[in-house]
Each structure stands twice: as C-alpha cells, then as structure tokens.
C-alpha cells in the first residue's frame, strides 16, 4: 500500500491517480475510473471528480492501494 500526502482539504480522484503516478494523464485516469476499476473505501466509484480526503483508501484494480493522508497543519 502506498501513502500519498495531500496539502489541501481534498484532492479529486482523477487528480490523485495522476499525482500518485498511477496514470500519466488525466484522460487515462478518467478511463480507468469510468470503467469501474477504482474503489474508494471499498465501493466502486465512477465519479472522476470524487473528493478524496484524509484517511480515504483508494484501490486500483491490478495496481494496488493508495491511502490518503493530509499534511500536518504546520507543514502547509
């Protein structure tokens, strides 16, 4: 499982996949999401704009898992 630290309150699902290096472009991320290959907290999510927040677990079929962590306040 990989951990990704975000600086804001949330990151959109398609942006997370790109930021974490799962996909090279947002278009590829969109395709993966639309085809149902991504779960957020155990449920299939087909909304590319889904807000992913601190503590959320994103599972990508055939790739692995990403745990999202918010940056500590003093690091922002």
Backbone as numpy.savetxt, mean C-alpha at the origin, in Angstrom:
# Nx Ny Nz CAx CAy CAz Cx Cy Cz
7.78 -10.04 5.44 6.93 -8.86 5.44 7.82 -7.61 5.44
7.47 -6.68 4.60 8.20 -5.41 4.51 7.43 -4.34 5.27
8.15 -3.43 5.90 7.52 -2.28 6.54 7.83 -1.03 5.73
6.81 -0.20 5.56 6.98 1.05 4.84 6.53 2.17 5.77
7.37 3.17 5.92 7.06 4.31 6.78 6.53 5.46 5.94
5.38 6.00 6.35 4.80 7.14 5.64 4.86 8.37 6.53
4.94 9.53 5.92 5.07 10.77 6.67 3.74 11.46 6.93
2.77 11.25 6.08 1.48 11.89 6.27 0.53 11.00 7.06
-0.73 11.42 7.10 -1.77 10.66 7.80 -2.09 9.36 7.06
-1.96 9.40 5.72 -2.28 8.24 4.90 -1.53 8.32 3.57
-1.55 7.21 2.83 -1.04 7.15 1.47 -2.07 6.36 0.67
-2.31 6.76 -0.56 -3.27 6.03 -1.39 -2.65 4.70 -1.81
-3.50 3.70 -1.96 -3.05 2.34 -2.23 -2.15 2.26 -3.47
-2.54 2.87 -4.57 -1.71 2.78 -5.77 -0.36 3.46 -5.56
-0.35 4.56 -4.81 0.91 5.25 -4.51 1.80 4.41 -3.60
1.19 3.68 -2.68 1.96 2.81 -1.79 2.69 1.73 -2.59
1.99 1.11 -3.53 2.61 0.05 -4.32 3.80 0.58 -5.11
3.66 1.78 -5.63 4.76 2.40 -6.36 5.88 2.80 -5.40
5.55 3.42 -4.28 6.52 3.88 -3.28 7.33 2.71 -2.71
6.66 1.58 -2.50 7.32 0.41 -1.91 8.12 -0.39 -2.95
8.04 0.01 -4.20 8.80 -0.67 -5.25 8.14 -1.93 -5.78
6.87 -2.13 -5.45 6.14 -3.30 -5.95 5.89 -3.13 -7.45
5.59 -1.91 -7.88 5.38 -1.61 -9.29 6.26 -0.44 -9.70
6.53 -0.33 -10.99 7.34 0.77 -11.49 6.51 2.02 -11.76
5.23 1.82 -12.08 4.37 2.96 -12.42 3.02 2.85 -11.71
2.33 3.98 -11.66 0.99 4.00 -11.09 0.00 3.22 -11.94
0.25 3.19 -13.26 -0.63 2.45 -14.16 -0.58 0.95 -13.90
0.61 0.45 -13.65 0.75 -0.98 -13.33 0.09 -1.27 -11.98
0.27 -0.37 -11.03 -0.38 -0.53 -9.72 -1.89 -0.59 -9.88
-2.43 0.29 -10.70 -3.88 0.31 -10.94 -4.36 -1.03 -11.48
-3.64 -1.59 -12.45 -4.02 -2.87 -13.04 -4.04 -3.99 -12.00
-3.02 -4.03 -11.17 -2.93 -5.07 -10.13 -4.12 -4.94 -9.17
-4.43 -3.71 -8.79 -5.52 -3.46 -7.84 -6.87 -3.82 -8.47
-7.12 -3.35 -9.68 -8.40 -3.57 -10.36 -8.66 -5.07 -10.58
-7.61 -5.83 -10.78 -7.76 -7.26 -11.01 -7.91 -8.07 -9.72
-7.98 -7.41 -8.58 -8.26 -8.09 -7.32 -7.09 -8.81 -6.69
-5.87 -8.42 -7.05 -4.68 -9.10 -6.53 -4.14 -8.46 -5.26
-4.90 -7.50 -4.69 -4.43 -6.80 -3.50 -5.49 -6.90 -2.39
-5.01 -7.21 -1.19 -5.88 -7.23 -0.02 -5.39 -6.16 0.95
-6.34 -5.49 1.59 -6.03 -4.54 2.64 -6.69 -5.06 3.91
-5.87 -5.34 4.90 -6.35 -5.88 6.18 -7.22 -7.13 5.97
-6.77 -7.99 5.04 -7.44 -9.27 4.82 -8.59 -9.27 3.84
-8.97 -8.11 3.29 -10.10 -8.04 2.36 -9.62 -7.53 1.01
-10.09 -8.17 -0.06 -9.73 -7.72 -1.41 -10.17 -6.28 -1.57
-9.28 -5.46 -2.10 -9.57 -4.05 -2.31 -9.30 -3.70 -3.77
-10.29 -3.19 -4.45 -10.14 -2.80 -5.85 -10.24 -1.29 -6.03
-10.07 -0.55 -4.94 -10.10 0.91 -4.99 -8.67 1.44 -4.95
-8.18 1.94 -6.08 -6.78 2.38 -6.11 -6.53 3.59 -5.23
-7.57 4.37 -4.93 -7.44 5.54 -4.08 -7.69 5.28 -2.60
-7.82 4.00 -2.23 -8.06 3.63 -0.83 -6.98 4.24 0.05
-7.38 4.88 1.12 -6.42 5.50 2.04 -5.86 4.44 2.97
-4.55 4.27 2.89 -3.86 3.30 3.72 -3.21 4.06 4.86
-3.49 3.63 6.08 -3.05 4.35 7.28 -2.12 3.51 8.15
-1.58 4.15 9.16 -0.69 3.50 10.12 -1.29 2.20 10.62
-0.52 1.13 10.55 -0.97 -0.17 11.05 -1.64 -1.06 10.03
-2.01 -0.52 8.86 -2.67 -1.32 7.84 -1.70 -2.34 7.25
-2.25 -3.49 6.88 -1.48 -4.55 6.24 -1.98 -4.72 4.82
-1.08 -4.59 3.86 -1.42 -4.74 2.45 -0.74 -6.00 1.94
-1.54 -6.90 1.35 -1.02 -8.14 0.80 -1.15 -8.10 -0.72
-0.06 -8.39 -1.42 -0.06 -8.39 -2.86 0.18 -9.83 -3.32
-0.77 -10.36 -4.06 -0.71 -11.74 -4.52 0.59 -12.02 -5.28
1.29 -13.04 -4.86 2.52 -13.43 -5.53 3.73 -12.57 -5.21
3.54 -11.53 -4.36 4.65 -10.62 -4.04 4.99 -10.66 -2.56
4.00 -10.46 -1.71 4.24 -10.45 -0.27 3.35 -9.46 0.45
3.79 -9.06 1.63 3.00 -8.17 2.49 3.77 -6.90 2.81
3.00 -5.84 3.01 3.57 -4.55 3.42 2.80 -4.07 4.64
3.51 -3.79 5.71 2.92 -3.20 6.91 3.25 -1.72 6.87
2.23 -0.87 7.01 2.42 0.58 6.94 2.58 1.13 8.35
3.60 1.96 8.51 3.85 2.61 9.79 3.96 4.11 9.55
3.37 4.88 10.45 3.47 6.34 10.37 4.80 6.77 10.99
5.41 7.78 10.40 6.64 8.34 10.97 6.29 8.94 12.33
7.23 8.85 13.24 7.00 9.47 14.55 6.88 10.98 14.37
6.12 11.61 15.23 5.86 13.04 15.13 7.14 13.86 15.05
8.15 13.52 15.84 9.39 14.30 15.84 10.19 14.09 14.54
9.86 13.03 13.75 10.55 12.79 12.51 9.92 13.51 11.33
8.74 14.02 11.53 8.00 14.65 10.41 8.48 16.04 10.15
